[in-house]
Amino acid sequence: RTHTLRDILAYEKYSREELAEKNIKVLVAGRIVAKRVQGKASFAHLQDFYTKMQIYVREDLVGTKSYEAFSLFDLGDFIGVEGIVFKTKKQELTIKVSKIAFLAKALRPLPEKYHGLKDVELRYRKRYLDLLVNPKIKETFITRSKIINALREFLNGKGFLEVETPTMQSIYGGALAKPFITHHNALDMTLYMRIALELPLKRLVVGGIEKVYELGRVYRNEGISAKHNPEFTMLEVYEAYADYLDMMDLTEELITYVINKVLGNSKVCYQGVFLDFSRGWVKKSMLDIISEYTNIDFTKVREKEEAVFLAKENGVVIDKEMSLGNIINEFFEQK
């Protein structure tokens, strides 16, 4: 192909007459997502990664044999077309086809056009179908890619070195989670899929790499839902001669940088509410926040029995086995 369909949108600025004069030839490819056969002239819509566009196919321009073949093409089939860019009387940018090439057959019909694909489980199991019939999902994929690029750009700019560490480990660690277990045939030993990136990265700091990060897959042999998966991507960053306050500042700067880079500003609209991620985030300790919401000062609570009593008084659900620290955490989580 000579153009993507998005490239052709650049010709939108020209009038019908200007397009006719310019005689712009294009060769494009895409999937048929709509089709209207009307005697010896037909309209269809092609869709590629970027957008969709109307094509106009006439028997006298493409030849009887090609036109008959075109009339048999199904929605979902991939074709290539060669032709001239023009505007219809309704000012819709269209390709007047002079040549058609059949590229690939859709063996199964597309989901029904008007109702789309709404079954959440099917959407996540067959992501390709979700992408195909819910165009907004493609934006999520594109945005995610931009986020990953911006993360790397920020950390590399701060002098951090990106590394890859083993995904199979003889001792898994760095978090509390149930691992996937596998077997190494050549060494005849049990290995575990990593549940975190932490331990190898810390060893690299020991080895002298003072600023290091990894953006990698981790595996946890636990629950699954539409919002979380047993394998997912994690970012971990380590810096020598820095403490948790430095890492808090780094995290704030990183998130603000990424949002500005991807969206062009620091505000994100989430469920109708604008969240402002500008620098200058409020920093509060866990105990201060609990005190703010419950009027309980846990800096003065030294015994587990007192914490159990306070939990009962304040309707905080706890287990008997919980430590003082766990109970404090439940106050934070529930209140």
N, C-alpha and C positions, 0 to 999 in steps of 0.2 A: 504493500500500500504506500501511497505517497503522502497521505494525510490521515490524521485521526479525525473523528467527527468534531471534536472540540476545535481543531485547527480551522475547520471550515466556518465555524461560528464567527471568525474574524471578518468574513465577507458580509456579515449582517449589515454593516454600515453602508453598503452600496445599494442603490435603487435597482429596480427591475431592469431599467434601460442600461444602467452602467454595467450590471452583471452580463447582460446580453452582449454588450460591446467588448467586455474583457475576455469572454469565452474561456473561463477558468476550468481546466480539465483536472479531475481528481480520480484517484483509485483508492477506494476505502473497503474495509471489511467489518463485519459485525454479525450479530444475531438478529433474526427476524422476530420482532415482538408484537407487530400488528400488520395486518394485510387486508386489502380490499381489492378484489378482482372485479373489474367492471368491463366486460366484453373484451375489446382489444387494447384496453389501457387499464393499468392498475397502479394503486398506491400501496406502499408498505413503509414501516418504520424499522430502521436498523439501529441496534444499540451496541456500542463498544464500551470500554472501561469508563470513558469520560462522560458520555451523554448519548442521546438518541437523535436521529434525524430522518426526515421523510425522503423516500426515493420514489421516482415516477418512472414506471416501466411501460413502454408501448411496443406493440407487436412489430410495427413497421421499422422501429429503430433497432431492436435487438434480434429480429428474425423470428420466423414462426416456430422453429424448433426450440429456441431458447425461451420463447414466451410460453410455450406449452409446458416446458419443464418448470418454469417459474410458477405457473399456476398450480403445480403439484407440491411445491415446497410447503413445509409446515411451520407453524410458530415454533421457535426454538432452534431452527436450522441456521447454520452459519453460511453466509455467502460473501463473495467479493463482488463489487460492482465498479465499473468505470463509467464516467460520464461528465456532464457539464453542470456547474452550479448555477441555479436560477431561482427566482422567486415566483411563487404562484400569485394569482389575483388577490388572494388573502394575505399576501406578503410573507408567506412561510418559506423559509430557506429550504430548498429541495435540490436533490441531485437527479438530473434527467439522464437515465441510464442508456448507455450504448452497448454495453457488454456485461454479461453476468458469468460468474464462476461459482460453482457449487463447492463448498469447502468441507462441511461436516454435518452429519445427520443427528438431529435430536431424537434419540431412540424412545424417549418417554415424553409425554405432553407436559408443558409448563403448568404450574398451579394456576387455577382459574383467575382470570385477570382482575375481576372486580372485588373478590373477597380476599385475594392474596393468600399469604401464608401466615396464619395466626397461631397455630399450635406451637406453644413455646418449646416443648420438648423436641418436636420435629425441626424447628428452626435451629436449635443448638446441635442436634445430631447431624443435620444436613445443612451445614453452613453455606454451602455453595448455592442451595436453593434460596436461602434467606437473602443472600447477596443479590441473587438474580431478580427476585420479585419485590424486595424492599430496598429501593435505591438508597435510602438514608443510612442503612447499615454500612454501606461502602464508605460513607463519611467517617464512621467510627474507626474502620480499619485504617483510613488515611490519617486520621487524627492521632491514632495510636503510634503509627510510624513516625509522625512528626515529633511526638513526645519522646520517643526513644532516641531519635537523632539529637533533640535538644538536650536531653540528659547527658549524652556522651559529649556534646559540644561544651557544655558547662563544666563538667568534671575535667575534661582534657585541658580546657582553658585555665583551670586552677592547678594544673600540674599533677593531676592524678594519672596513674598508669592503669590501663584496662588489662585484665588478665583472664585466662580461662583455667579453671581448676577441675580436677576429676569429678565426674558425676557418679562414678561407682567408687565406693570407699569401703575399706575393711572395718573402720570404726566410724559410724555416722554420728553427727553431733551438731551442736550449735543451736538446737531448739528441742522442744519436747514434742515429739510426734512419732507415729508408728511408721516404720520404713517399708518400702518395697524390697524384697529379698531376691537376689539373683545368684547365679553360680558362674565362676570363671573356670572354664574347662582346662585350659593349659596349666593353670596353677592349682587346679582342684581345690578351690577355696570358695567359701561363701562371701559374697559382697553385698553391700547395701546401696540403694540409690540414695543420693544425698537428700537430706531434709532441710539443709541450710547451706549457705556459702561460707559461714563464719570461720571455721577452724583453719582451712588452708590459707585464707587471706591473712589471718593473724600470724601464721608461720612465715608468710612473705614479709610481713612487717618485721618479724624477728630477723629475717634474712637481710634486711637493709632497705627494702622498698618502702619508703616512708609514707607515700600517699598512693593508695591502691584501691581499685574497685572492680567488681564483677557484676555483670548483668546476665543472669543465667537461669536456666530451668532448675527447679527443685521439685521433689516428689514426696508426697505425704499420703500414706496408705489409709486414708480416712474417708469422711463423708464426701458427698457430691451433691451439688444443687445447680440451679440456673446461674447462681452468682459465684460459685467457687468450684474448683476442679482439683483432683488429686495431683495434677502437675501444673505448675504455674511459673511465671517469671518473677524473679526477685532481684532487687538491687541492694548490694551491701557495699559500704564505703568505710575505709579505715585510714586513719592518719596518726602518725607518730607525733609525740610532743603536743598533743591536743587533748582537751578533756570534753566532757559531755556538753558544756556550755558552747564550746567551739562547734561541736557537731549540731547543736540546736540552731546556731546562726547559719551554718552551712546548709542545713535542711531548709530553713526559711528562704535563704537566697536562691537555692536550687529550684524550689517549687515556684517561687515568684518569677524566676528567669524563664522556666519552661512555659508557664502560662502566658507570659508576655510574648514569648517567641512564637507560640502556636496560635494564640488568639489575637495578638496585637495590642492587648491591654490586660490589666490585672483583675478584671471582673469576670466572674463565671456565673451564668444563669443556670440554676439548678432547681427544677420543679417550681418555676415561677419566681424564685427568690434569687436576688443578685448577691453573690458572695465576693467580697473584696479581699484579694490576697496581696495587697500592697505591703511593702516592708514595714516593720514596726509592730509585729505580732505581740499580743499580750502573753507574758510568760508567768505562769502560776504553778506552784507545787500541787501535787495530788492532795496533800493534807489541807492546804489552804482552800482548795475547791470544795472538798467535803465539808469543811467548816462553814463555807459560804452558803451551802445548800441545806445543812442540817444543824448548824450551830454547835457541833461537837468538835472539840479540840483533841485530836488523837495524839498530839505531842505529849499529852498528859496521861494517856492510857497506857499502862505498862503491862497489865495482866490480861490474859485471854478471857478470863471469866467476866471481867468488866465489859469487854468488847461484845461477848455473847449477850450480856444483859442489855447493852445499848442497841444491839441488832433487834432483839425481841421488842424493845420499846418503840423502835422506829420502823418496824415492819420490814426489816431487811432479812430475806431468806438466806439461811446459811446451813452448812452441814456440820455435824458434830466434830468431824475430823479436821476441820479447817484450823489453820494456825492464825495467830493474831494478824499477820500480814495478809493472809487470804481474806479475812473478815473485813479488813480495811479496804481491800480491793473490791469486795462486794458492795460496800457503802458507795464507793466511787461509781461502780457499774450501774447500780440500781437507783441511786439518788441523783 
